[in-house]
Amino acid sequence: MMHALCFAASRVSTGRWLAMAVALAAANMSSHSHGAPAPVAAAADTMVQMAHISVQVVGQGSSVILIPGLSSPRATWDGVVPALAKNHRVYLVQVNGFGGDDPRGNLQPGILDGIVDDLHTLITGAKLGAVPLVGHSMGGLVSLMLARAHPEDVQKALIVDALPFIGAIFAPAATAEMLKPQAEMMRNQMASLYGKPFPDAVGQMIAQQNALKPASRATLAGWSAKADMRVSGQALYEDMTTDLRPELAKIAAPITVLVPWTDARGGEASVLGMYRAQYAGAPKVTIQGVGDSGHFIMLDQPEIFARRLAEFLG
């Protein structure tokens, strides 16, 4: 297990997103929590529990759905929810098994498809029509999947540091089939951590790969301790073996992708160039860089993220 983590972390320069995804997931059994995340600073109007997700609903106005990433709770969006809730009906998704929640239907294969189905049921059941989606990391992949499967549900999508196929960071010729053995190994290693303590030193190293600022890292360490490793492992496996690049041309909704970059991790031109290449098949896509930020842009650069989100929502 340690070898797999070290391998992932060593690929930061060429495969930063995968390192972050694997690292965050694997860190969740850290034996030292750094405190629970602050509650959303807006009273919940309702809580919807479904097989694969739960959804907290706050605010009034036009609807927007926020989907966090691998092993992450809905608290990912705490920094923007209070302002959003003044003019929007905000649907805050949390994957069952993350944030300390009961895994429910997520102890079986088909987690990502199940999330997409639950979101479609939520949107149609509440008669929301086409809504803006905001998805971080794995939540970004889910947003693309929903836009492809149910185009009538998605007005536009803001993708926060996610690729349509994670294998692209290994090699341009990588395929989902090629990644299956490694994905299976990671899934099994992560699932084996369930119910066991995780070395704090490794947890701290992993937090450093996901965020740049000390406060951001402390927040992530607090979040990561609560995820169910069985769910994280299966979700990562499905993420690694999903390739949406051939389907991008069929996504009619406009896509905006926020990409963090630093000079130490390749520089803006190199990082954004890779993302542009991977999203080249999308008919309506805009790639925007956010400098001096790790994977969790909303934590490392909260003011810039809030501004980009406001611009996206118009």
C-alpha positions as CSV (number, residue, x, y, z in Angstrom):
1,M,0.0,0.0,0.0
2,M,2.8,2.4,0.9
3,H,4.5,1.7,-2.4
4,A,1.3,2.6,-4.3
5,L,1.0,5.9,-2.4
6,C,4.6,6.8,-2.9
7,F,4.3,6.0,-6.6
8,A,1.2,8.2,-7.0
9,A,2.8,11.0,-5.0
10,S,6.0,10.8,-7.2
11,R,3.9,11.5,-10.3
12,V,2.9,15.0,-9.2
13,S,4.7,16.8,-12.0
14,T,3.2,14.8,-14.8
15,G,0.2,13.3,-13.1
16,R,-0.9,15.7,-10.5
17,W,-4.6,15.1,-10.6
18,L,-4.3,11.3,-10.2
19,A,-1.8,11.7,-7.3
20,M,-4.3,14.0,-5.6
21,A,-7.2,11.7,-6.2
22,V,-5.5,8.6,-4.9
23,A,-3.8,10.5,-2.1
24,L,-7.0,12.1,-0.7
25,A,-8.8,8.8,-0.9
26,A,-6.1,6.8,0.8
27,A,-5.6,9.3,3.5
28,N,-9.0,8.9,5.0
29,M,-8.1,6.5,7.7
30,S,-5.6,8.9,9.3
31,S,-5.6,8.2,13.1
32,H,-5.5,11.9,13.9
33,S,-8.4,14.1,12.8
34,H,-7.7,17.8,12.6
35,G,-11.3,18.8,13.6
36,A,-14.6,18.6,11.9
37,P,-15.4,21.0,9.1
38,A,-17.4,24.1,9.9
39,P,-21.1,23.7,9.2
40,V,-22.6,25.4,6.2
41,A,-23.4,29.0,7.2
42,A,-27.0,28.8,6.0
43,A,-30.0,27.0,7.5
44,A,-31.0,23.8,5.6
45,D,-34.4,24.0,4.1
46,T,-34.5,20.3,3.5
47,M,-32.3,17.2,3.3
48,V,-33.0,14.6,0.7
49,Q,-31.6,11.1,1.2
50,M,-31.1,8.8,-1.8
51,A,-29.4,5.5,-2.4
52,H,-26.0,6.9,-3.6
53,I,-26.1,10.6,-2.4
54,S,-27.7,12.9,0.1
55,V,-28.6,16.4,-0.8
56,Q,-28.9,19.4,1.5
57,V,-30.9,22.3,0.0
58,V,-30.5,25.9,1.1
59,G,-31.4,29.3,-0.1
60,Q,-34.0,30.8,-2.5
61,G,-33.7,31.7,-6.2
62,S,-32.5,30.0,-9.3
63,S,-31.2,26.5,-8.8
64,V,-27.5,25.3,-8.8
65,I,-26.1,21.9,-7.9
66,L,-22.7,21.5,-6.3
67,I,-21.0,18.1,-6.4
68,P,-17.8,17.5,-4.3
69,G,-15.0,15.1,-5.3
70,L,-13.5,11.8,-4.2
71,S,-13.8,11.3,-0.4
72,S,-14.9,14.9,0.1
73,P,-17.9,16.2,2.0
74,R,-20.4,18.9,1.0
75,A,-18.4,21.2,3.2
76,T,-16.1,21.5,0.2
77,W,-18.3,24.4,-0.8
78,D,-18.7,26.1,2.6
79,G,-16.8,29.2,1.5
80,V,-19.3,30.1,-1.2
81,V,-22.6,28.8,0.1
82,P,-23.6,31.7,2.2
83,A,-23.3,34.2,-0.7
84,L,-24.9,31.7,-3.2
85,A,-27.9,31.1,-0.9
86,K,-28.9,34.7,-1.1
87,N,-29.9,34.4,-4.7
88,H,-29.9,30.7,-5.5
89,R,-31.6,27.5,-4.4
90,V,-28.4,25.6,-3.7
91,Y,-28.4,21.8,-3.9
92,L,-25.3,20.5,-1.9
93,V,-24.5,16.9,-2.8
94,Q,-22.6,14.4,-0.6
95,V,-21.8,10.9,-1.7
96,N,-23.0,8.3,0.7
97,G,-19.9,7.0,2.6
98,F,-18.1,10.3,2.6
99,G,-18.3,12.8,5.4
100,G,-19.0,10.1,7.9
101,D,-22.3,9.1,6.2
102,D,-23.7,5.6,5.9
103,P,-22.5,4.1,2.6
104,R,-26.0,2.8,1.8
105,G,-26.0,1.7,-1.9
106,N,-22.3,2.6,-2.4
107,L,-20.9,-0.7,-1.2
108,Q,-21.7,-2.2,-4.6
109,P,-20.1,-1.5,-8.0
110,G,-21.8,1.2,-10.1
111,I,-21.2,4.2,-7.7
112,L,-20.7,6.8,-10.4
113,D,-23.7,5.6,-12.5
114,G,-25.7,5.5,-9.3
115,I,-24.8,9.1,-8.5
116,V,-25.8,10.1,-12.1
117,D,-29.1,8.3,-11.7
118,D,-29.9,9.9,-8.3
119,L,-29.1,13.4,-9.7
120,H,-31.4,12.8,-12.6
121,T,-34.1,11.6,-10.2
122,L,-33.6,14.7,-8.1
123,I,-33.7,17.1,-11.0
124,T,-36.8,15.6,-12.6
125,G,-38.6,15.0,-9.3
126,A,-38.1,18.6,-8.2
127,K,-38.9,19.8,-11.7
128,L,-35.8,21.9,-11.8
129,G,-35.4,21.8,-15.6
130,A,-31.9,22.4,-16.9
131,V,-29.6,23.6,-14.1
132,P,-26.0,24.7,-13.7
133,L,-23.7,22.1,-12.3
134,V,-20.5,22.7,-10.3
135,G,-18.3,19.6,-9.9
136,H,-14.9,19.3,-8.3
137,S,-12.6,16.4,-9.2
138,M,-14.7,13.2,-9.3
139,G,-17.7,15.5,-9.1
140,G,-16.5,17.1,-12.3
141,L,-16.5,13.7,-14.0
142,V,-20.0,13.0,-12.7
143,S,-21.2,16.3,-14.1
144,L,-19.9,15.4,-17.5
145,M,-21.6,12.0,-17.2
146,L,-24.9,13.6,-16.3
147,A,-24.6,16.1,-19.2
148,R,-24.0,13.2,-21.6
149,A,-26.7,10.9,-20.3
150,H,-29.4,13.5,-19.6
151,P,-28.7,16.6,-21.6
152,E,-32.1,18.1,-20.6
153,D,-30.9,18.2,-17.0
154,V,-27.8,20.4,-17.5
155,Q,-27.8,24.0,-18.5
156,K,-24.0,24.4,-18.2
157,A,-21.2,22.9,-16.2
158,L,-18.3,24.3,-14.1
159,I,-15.7,21.6,-13.8
160,V,-13.1,22.2,-11.1
161,D,-9.9,20.4,-11.8
162,A,-11.1,17.2,-13.5
163,L,-10.4,15.4,-16.7
164,P,-12.7,13.4,-19.0
165,F,-10.2,10.5,-18.7
166,I,-7.7,10.3,-15.9
167,G,-5.4,8.0,-17.8
168,A,-4.3,10.8,-20.0
169,I,-1.9,11.9,-17.3
170,F,0.0,8.7,-17.7
171,A,0.4,8.6,-21.4
172,P,-1.5,9.9,-24.5
173,A,-2.0,6.3,-25.6
174,A,-3.4,5.1,-22.3
175,T,-6.8,3.4,-22.3
176,A,-9.3,2.5,-19.6
177,E,-8.6,-1.2,-20.2
178,M,-4.9,-0.6,-19.6
179,L,-5.6,1.1,-16.3
180,K,-7.7,-1.7,-14.9
181,P,-5.0,-3.7,-13.2
182,Q,-3.6,-0.7,-11.4
183,A,-7.1,0.5,-10.6
184,E,-8.0,-2.9,-9.1
185,M,-4.8,-2.9,-7.0
186,M,-5.6,0.6,-5.6
187,R,-9.2,-0.3,-4.9
188,N,-8.2,-3.4,-3.0
189,Q,-5.5,-1.6,-1.0
190,M,-7.8,1.2,-0.1
191,A,-10.6,-1.1,0.9
192,S,-8.2,-3.0,3.1
193,L,-7.7,0.2,5.1
194,Y,-11.3,0.2,6.3
195,G,-11.5,0.1,10.1
196,K,-7.7,0.5,10.5
197,P,-5.6,3.4,11.7
198,F,-3.5,5.2,9.1
199,P,-0.1,6.7,9.8
200,D,-0.4,10.4,10.5
201,A,2.8,11.2,8.7
202,V,1.5,9.8,5.5
203,G,-1.8,11.7,6.0
204,Q,0.2,14.9,6.2
205,M,2.2,14.1,3.1
206,I,-1.0,13.4,1.2
207,A,-2.6,16.7,2.4
208,Q,0.5,18.5,1.0
209,Q,-0.2,17.0,-2.5
210,N,-3.8,18.3,-2.5
211,A,-3.4,21.9,-1.3
212,L,-0.7,24.6,-1.0
213,K,-1.8,26.6,2.0
214,P,-1.3,25.3,5.6
215,A,-4.9,26.1,6.5
216,S,-6.2,24.3,3.4
217,R,-4.1,21.2,4.3
218,A,-5.5,21.2,7.9
219,T,-9.0,21.4,6.5
220,L,-8.4,18.5,4.2
221,A,-6.9,16.4,7.0
222,G,-10.1,16.9,9.0
223,W,-12.3,15.9,6.1
224,S,-10.2,12.9,5.0
225,A,-10.6,11.0,8.3
226,K,-14.3,10.5,7.8
227,A,-14.6,8.8,4.4
228,D,-15.4,5.1,4.1
229,M,-12.4,3.5,2.3
230,R,-14.5,0.8,0.7
231,V,-16.5,3.5,-1.1
232,S,-13.4,5.6,-1.9
233,G,-11.7,2.6,-3.4
234,Q,-14.5,1.6,-5.6
235,A,-15.2,5.1,-6.7
236,L,-11.6,5.6,-7.6
237,Y,-11.6,2.4,-9.6
238,E,-14.6,3.6,-11.6
239,D,-13.1,7.0,-12.1
240,M,-9.8,5.6,-13.4
241,T,-11.6,3.2,-15.8
242,T,-14.1,5.8,-17.2
243,D,-13.1,7.5,-20.5
244,L,-15.5,10.2,-21.6
245,R,-13.4,11.7,-24.3
246,P,-15.2,9.9,-27.1
247,E,-18.5,11.3,-25.7
248,L,-17.5,14.9,-25.3
249,A,-18.8,15.8,-28.8
250,K,-22.3,14.8,-27.7
251,I,-22.3,17.1,-24.7
252,A,-24.2,20.2,-25.9
253,A,-24.0,22.1,-22.6
254,P,-21.3,24.8,-22.3
255,I,-18.3,23.5,-20.2
256,T,-16.0,25.7,-18.2
257,V,-12.9,24.0,-16.7
258,L,-10.9,25.6,-13.8
259,V,-7.4,24.3,-13.8
260,P,-4.9,25.0,-10.9
261,W,-1.3,25.5,-11.8
262,T,2.1,26.5,-10.2
263,D,5.5,27.0,-11.8
264,A,6.8,24.1,-9.7
265,R,4.2,21.7,-11.3
266,G,4.9,22.6,-14.9
267,G,3.7,26.2,-15.4
268,E,0.5,27.6,-16.8
269,A,1.1,27.0,-20.5
270,S,2.1,23.3,-20.0
271,V,-0.7,22.4,-17.6
272,L,-3.5,24.3,-19.4
273,G,-2.3,22.9,-22.7
274,M,-2.8,19.3,-21.5
275,Y,-6.3,20.1,-20.3
276,R,-7.2,21.8,-23.6
277,A,-6.0,18.7,-25.5
278,Q,-8.1,16.4,-23.4
279,Y,-11.2,18.5,-23.7
280,A,-10.7,19.2,-27.5
281,G,-13.7,17.1,-28.4
282,A,-16.2,19.2,-26.5
283,P,-18.0,21.7,-28.8
284,K,-18.4,24.4,-26.1
285,V,-15.5,24.4,-23.7
286,T,-13.5,27.2,-21.9
287,I,-10.3,26.4,-20.0
288,Q,-9.4,28.9,-17.3
289,G,-6.2,28.7,-15.2
290,V,-6.0,29.6,-11.5
291,G,-2.4,30.2,-10.4
292,D,-0.8,29.5,-7.1
293,S,-3.3,26.8,-6.2
294,G,-3.5,23.1,-5.5
295,H,-6.2,20.7,-6.4
296,F,-8.7,22.4,-4.0
297,I,-9.0,25.7,-5.6
298,M,-11.9,26.8,-3.4
299,L,-9.5,26.4,-0.4
300,D,-6.2,27.7,-1.7
301,Q,-7.7,30.6,-3.7
302,P,-11.2,31.2,-2.2
303,E,-11.6,34.8,-3.6
304,I,-10.7,33.8,-7.1
305,F,-12.9,30.8,-7.0
306,A,-15.9,32.8,-5.7
307,R,-15.4,35.3,-8.5
308,R,-15.1,32.6,-11.2
309,L,-18.2,30.9,-9.8
310,A,-20.1,34.2,-9.9
311,E,-19.0,34.8,-13.5
312,F,-20.1,31.2,-14.4
313,L,-23.5,31.7,-12.9
314,G,-23.9,35.0,-14.6
